[in-house]
Amino acid sequence: MFDIGWSELAVIAVVALVVIGPKDLPKVLRTVGQWVARARAVARDFQTSVDEMAREADLQDVKKHIDDLRNTNVSALIEKHVDPKGDLREAFEPPKELSHDPFAADPAPAPGDNAIRQPVDYVPPAEAPSVPADTPPAAVPDVPPPATGPEPPADVPAPRPPAATA
């Protein structure tokens, strides 16, 4: 590190022993050791803060990249690369003469009108002619039988009524 060999250390130790003296040398060495420990702690804190700043810078780059990906319109990118001229999009759009608004000719409802708007080409089903109630069903042609609900399948037995408890 400082390129100091054993011979230089020995010379420094002898000079320190002569200058400081054997009585105060342990106190001086303890003080020097404390200063070295403090210097190492400061260097370790500095290295940790530099590493943390580098890590945050990398995380910010990754976060920025993820945000860019989130804000990217993937369908537009795919369409741009697959169909740059728009020929496929035009092929799948309906012809302009067939694209009409079915409600265009229908007048706008009045503010209090709650009627359901029907398309222009809507034809309501024909209503069955009214038949007096005392007319037998055989006398009225094309009258469907009254609806009684769904018929059970033929292979399923009819449900039994509950037994009377008396």
DRENNUTOR-519829 format. One record per residue (C-alpha): residue in three letters; x, z, y; residue number from 1. Coordinates in steps of 0.25 Angstrom, whole numbers, plus 5000, padded with zeros to 4 digits. Example, Ala and Ser with C-alpha at 12.3 -4.5 7.8 and 13.67 -1.06 7.14 Angstrom:
<pts>
<pt mise="ALA" east="5049" up="5031" north="4982" bafi="1"/>
<pt mise="SER" east="5055" up="5029" north="4996" bafi="2"/>
</pts>
This chain:
<pts>
<pt mise="MET" east="5000" up="5000" north="5000" bafi="1"/>
<pt mise="PHE" east="5010" up="5004" north="5010" bafi="2"/>
<pt mise="ASP" east="5022" up="5000" north="5002" bafi="3"/>
<pt mise="ILE" east="5028" up="5014" north="5002" bafi="4"/>
<pt mise="GLY" east="5037" up="5017" north="4989" bafi="5"/>
<pt mise="TRP" east="5041" up="5030" north="4983" bafi="6"/>
<pt mise="SER" east="5054" up="5030" north="4991" bafi="7"/>
<pt mise="GLU" east="5047" up="5030" north="5004" bafi="8"/>
<pt mise="LEU" east="5037" up="5040" north="5000" bafi="9"/>
<pt mise="ALA" east="5048" up="5049" north="4996" bafi="10"/>
<pt mise="VAL" east="5055" up="5048" north="5009" bafi="11"/>
<pt mise="ILE" east="5042" up="5051" north="5016" bafi="12"/>
<pt mise="ALA" east="5040" up="5063" north="5008" bafi="13"/>
<pt mise="VAL" east="5054" up="5068" north="5011" bafi="14"/>
<pt mise="VAL" east="5053" up="5066" north="5026" bafi="15"/>
<pt mise="ALA" east="5039" up="5073" north="5026" bafi="16"/>
<pt mise="LEU" east="5045" up="5085" north="5018" bafi="17"/>
<pt mise="VAL" east="5056" up="5086" north="5028" bafi="18"/>
<pt mise="VAL" east="5048" up="5084" north="5041" bafi="19"/>
<pt mise="ILE" east="5036" up="5092" north="5037" bafi="20"/>
<pt mise="GLY" east="5042" up="5102" north="5028" bafi="21"/>
<pt mise="PRO" east="5038" up="5107" north="5015" bafi="22"/>
<pt mise="LYS" east="5028" up="5118" north="5020" bafi="23"/>
<pt mise="ASP" east="5019" up="5108" north="5028" bafi="24"/>
<pt mise="LEU" east="5020" up="5096" north="5019" bafi="25"/>
<pt mise="PRO" east="5008" up="5100" north="5010" bafi="26"/>
<pt mise="LYS" east="4999" up="5101" north="5022" bafi="27"/>
<pt mise="VAL" east="5004" up="5088" north="5028" bafi="28"/>
<pt mise="LEU" east="5002" up="5081" north="5014" bafi="29"/>
<pt mise="ARG" east="4988" up="5087" north="5013" bafi="30"/>
<pt mise="THR" east="4985" up="5082" north="5028" bafi="31"/>
<pt mise="VAL" east="4990" up="5068" north="5025" bafi="32"/>
<pt mise="GLY" east="4982" up="5068" north="5012" bafi="33"/>
<pt mise="GLN" east="4969" up="5071" north="5019" bafi="34"/>
<pt mise="TRP" east="4972" up="5060" north="5030" bafi="35"/>
<pt mise="VAL" east="4975" up="5050" north="5018" bafi="36"/>
<pt mise="ALA" east="4961" up="5054" north="5012" bafi="37"/>
<pt mise="ARG" east="4954" up="5052" north="5025" bafi="38"/>
<pt mise="ALA" east="4960" up="5039" north="5027" bafi="39"/>
<pt mise="ARG" east="4956" up="5035" north="5013" bafi="40"/>
<pt mise="ALA" east="4942" up="5040" north="5015" bafi="41"/>
<pt mise="VAL" east="4941" up="5032" north="5028" bafi="42"/>
<pt mise="ALA" east="4947" up="5019" north="5021" bafi="43"/>
<pt mise="ARG" east="4937" up="5021" north="5010" bafi="44"/>
<pt mise="ASP" east="4925" up="5022" north="5020" bafi="45"/>
<pt mise="PHE" east="4930" up="5010" north="5027" bafi="46"/>
<pt mise="GLN" east="4931" up="5002" north="5014" bafi="47"/>
<pt mise="THR" east="4917" up="5007" north="5010" bafi="48"/>
<pt mise="SER" east="4911" up="5003" north="5023" bafi="49"/>
<pt mise="VAL" east="4918" up="4989" north="5023" bafi="50"/>
<pt mise="ASP" east="4913" up="4987" north="5008" bafi="51"/>
<pt mise="GLU" east="4899" up="4991" north="5013" bafi="52"/>
<pt mise="MET" east="4899" up="4982" north="5024" bafi="53"/>
<pt mise="ALA" east="4903" up="4970" north="5015" bafi="54"/>
<pt mise="ARG" east="4892" up="4974" north="5005" bafi="55"/>
<pt mise="GLU" east="4882" up="4974" north="5016" bafi="56"/>
<pt mise="ALA" east="4886" up="4961" north="5022" bafi="57"/>
<pt mise="ASP" east="4885" up="4955" north="5008" bafi="58"/>
<pt mise="LEU" east="4871" up="4962" north="5006" bafi="59"/>
<pt mise="GLN" east="4867" up="4956" north="5020" bafi="60"/>
<pt mise="ASP" east="4871" up="4942" north="5015" bafi="61"/>
<pt mise="VAL" east="4864" up="4944" north="5002" bafi="62"/>
<pt mise="LYS" east="4851" up="4949" north="5010" bafi="63"/>
<pt mise="LYS" east="4852" up="4938" north="5019" bafi="64"/>
<pt mise="HIS" east="4853" up="4928" north="5008" bafi="65"/>
<pt mise="ILE" east="4841" up="4934" north="5001" bafi="66"/>
<pt mise="ASP" east="4833" up="4934" north="5014" bafi="67"/>
<pt mise="ASP" east="4836" up="4919" north="5016" bafi="68"/>
<pt mise="LEU" east="4831" up="4917" north="5001" bafi="69"/>
<pt mise="ARG" east="4819" up="4924" north="5004" bafi="70"/>
<pt mise="ASN" east="4815" up="4916" north="5016" bafi="71"/>
<pt mise="THR" east="4818" up="4903" north="5009" bafi="72"/>
<pt mise="ASN" east="4806" up="4894" north="5007" bafi="73"/>
<pt mise="VAL" east="4810" up="4890" north="4992" bafi="74"/>
<pt mise="SER" east="4799" up="4881" north="4990" bafi="75"/>
<pt mise="ALA" east="4803" up="4873" north="5003" bafi="76"/>
<pt mise="LEU" east="4817" up="4872" north="4998" bafi="77"/>
<pt mise="ILE" east="4813" up="4867" north="4984" bafi="78"/>
<pt mise="GLU" east="4804" up="4857" north="4990" bafi="79"/>
<pt mise="LYS" east="4815" up="4853" north="5000" bafi="80"/>
<pt mise="HIS" east="4824" up="4850" north="4988" bafi="81"/>
<pt mise="VAL" east="4814" up="4845" north="4978" bafi="82"/>
<pt mise="ASP" east="4806" up="4836" north="4988" bafi="83"/>
<pt mise="PRO" east="4814" up="4834" north="5000" bafi="84"/>
<pt mise="LYS" east="4805" up="4822" north="5005" bafi="85"/>
<pt mise="GLY" east="4792" up="4828" north="5001" bafi="86"/>
<pt mise="ASP" east="4787" up="4818" north="4992" bafi="87"/>
<pt mise="LEU" east="4783" up="4828" north="4981" bafi="88"/>
<pt mise="ARG" east="4775" up="4836" north="4991" bafi="89"/>
<pt mise="GLU" east="4768" up="4823" north="4995" bafi="90"/>
<pt mise="ALA" east="4765" up="4819" north="4981" bafi="91"/>
<pt mise="PHE" east="4758" up="4832" north="4978" bafi="92"/>
<pt mise="GLU" east="4750" up="4833" north="4991" bafi="93"/>
<pt mise="PRO" east="4735" up="4827" north="4990" bafi="94"/>
<pt mise="PRO" east="4733" up="4814" north="4996" bafi="95"/>
<pt mise="LYS" east="4728" up="4815" north="5011" bafi="96"/>
<pt mise="GLU" east="4715" up="4808" north="5009" bafi="97"/>
<pt mise="LEU" east="4711" up="4818" north="4998" bafi="98"/>
<pt mise="SER" east="4715" up="4830" north="5006" bafi="99"/>
<pt mise="HIS" east="4703" up="4834" north="5014" bafi="100"/>
<pt mise="ASP" east="4697" up="4848" north="5018" bafi="101"/>
<pt mise="PRO" east="4684" up="4849" north="5010" bafi="102"/>
<pt mise="PHE" east="4679" up="4858" north="5021" bafi="103"/>
<pt mise="ALA" east="4682" up="4849" north="5032" bafi="104"/>
<pt mise="ALA" east="4668" up="4843" north="5034" bafi="105"/>
<pt mise="ASP" east="4661" up="4856" north="5032" bafi="106"/>
<pt mise="PRO" east="4658" up="4862" north="5045" bafi="107"/>
<pt mise="ALA" east="4663" up="4875" north="5048" bafi="108"/>
<pt mise="PRO" east="4654" up="4887" north="5045" bafi="109"/>
<pt mise="ALA" east="4647" up="4894" north="5056" bafi="110"/>
<pt mise="PRO" east="4653" up="4908" north="5059" bafi="111"/>
<pt mise="GLY" east="4641" up="4915" north="5052" bafi="112"/>
<pt mise="ASP" east="4641" up="4905" north="5041" bafi="113"/>
<pt mise="ASN" east="4646" up="4911" north="5028" bafi="114"/>
<pt mise="ALA" east="4643" up="4899" north="5019" bafi="115"/>
<pt mise="ILE" east="4654" up="4894" north="5010" bafi="116"/>
<pt mise="ARG" east="4660" up="4881" north="5014" bafi="117"/>
<pt mise="GLN" east="4660" up="4870" north="5003" bafi="118"/>
<pt mise="PRO" east="4669" up="4858" north="5003" bafi="119"/>
<pt mise="VAL" east="4663" up="4845" north="5008" bafi="120"/>
<pt mise="ASP" east="4662" up="4838" north="4995" bafi="121"/>
<pt mise="TYR" east="4655" up="4851" north="4988" bafi="122"/>
<pt mise="VAL" east="4642" up="4848" north="4982" bafi="123"/>
<pt mise="PRO" east="4634" up="4860" north="4978" bafi="124"/>
<pt mise="PRO" east="4628" up="4860" north="4964" bafi="125"/>
<pt mise="ALA" east="4613" up="4856" north="4962" bafi="126"/>
<pt mise="GLU" east="4604" up="4867" north="4962" bafi="127"/>
<pt mise="ALA" east="4594" up="4868" north="4950" bafi="128"/>
<pt mise="PRO" east="4580" up="4865" north="4954" bafi="129"/>
<pt mise="SER" east="4571" up="4878" north="4956" bafi="130"/>
<pt mise="VAL" east="4562" up="4880" north="4944" bafi="131"/>
<pt mise="PRO" east="4550" up="4889" north="4944" bafi="132"/>
<pt mise="ALA" east="4552" up="4902" north="4936" bafi="133"/>
<pt mise="ASP" east="4540" up="4900" north="4927" bafi="134"/>
<pt mise="THR" east="4546" up="4886" north="4922" bafi="135"/>
<pt mise="PRO" east="4551" up="4886" north="4907" bafi="136"/>
<pt mise="PRO" east="4566" up="4883" north="4906" bafi="137"/>
<pt mise="ALA" east="4562" up="4871" north="4896" bafi="138"/>
<pt mise="ALA" east="4555" up="4864" north="4907" bafi="139"/>
<pt mise="VAL" east="4566" up="4864" north="4917" bafi="140"/>
<pt mise="PRO" east="4577" up="4854" north="4913" bafi="141"/>
<pt mise="ASP" east="4592" up="4857" north="4916" bafi="142"/>
<pt mise="VAL" east="4590" up="4871" north="4918" bafi="143"/>
<pt mise="PRO" east="4601" up="4879" north="4912" bafi="144"/>
<pt mise="PRO" east="4598" up="4892" north="4905" bafi="145"/>
<pt mise="PRO" east="4599" up="4905" north="4913" bafi="146"/>
<pt mise="ALA" east="4613" up="4911" north="4913" bafi="147"/>
<pt mise="THR" east="4613" up="4924" north="4905" bafi="148"/>
<pt mise="GLY" east="4628" up="4926" north="4905" bafi="149"/>
<pt mise="PRO" east="4640" up="4921" north="4896" bafi="150"/>
<pt mise="GLU" east="4636" up="4919" north="4881" bafi="151"/>
<pt mise="PRO" east="4645" up="4927" north="4871" bafi="152"/>
<pt mise="PRO" east="4653" up="4918" north="4861" bafi="153"/>
<pt mise="ALA" east="4646" up="4915" north="4848" bafi="154"/>
<pt mise="ASP" east="4656" up="4922" north="4839" bafi="155"/>
<pt mise="VAL" east="4654" up="4936" north="4847" bafi="156"/>
<pt mise="PRO" east="4643" up="4944" north="4843" bafi="157"/>
<pt mise="ALA" east="4633" up="4949" north="4853" bafi="158"/>
<pt mise="PRO" east="4635" up="4963" north="4858" bafi="159"/>
<pt mise="ARG" east="4626" up="4974" north="4852" bafi="160"/>
<pt mise="PRO" east="4618" up="4982" north="4861" bafi="161"/>
<pt mise="PRO" east="4622" up="4997" north="4861" bafi="162"/>
<pt mise="ALA" east="4615" up="5006" north="4851" bafi="163"/>
<pt mise="ALA" east="4604" up="5015" north="4857" bafi="164"/>
<pt mise="THR" east="4607" up="5029" north="4855" bafi="165"/>
<pt mise="ALA" east="4594" up="5038" north="4854" bafi="166"/>
</pts>
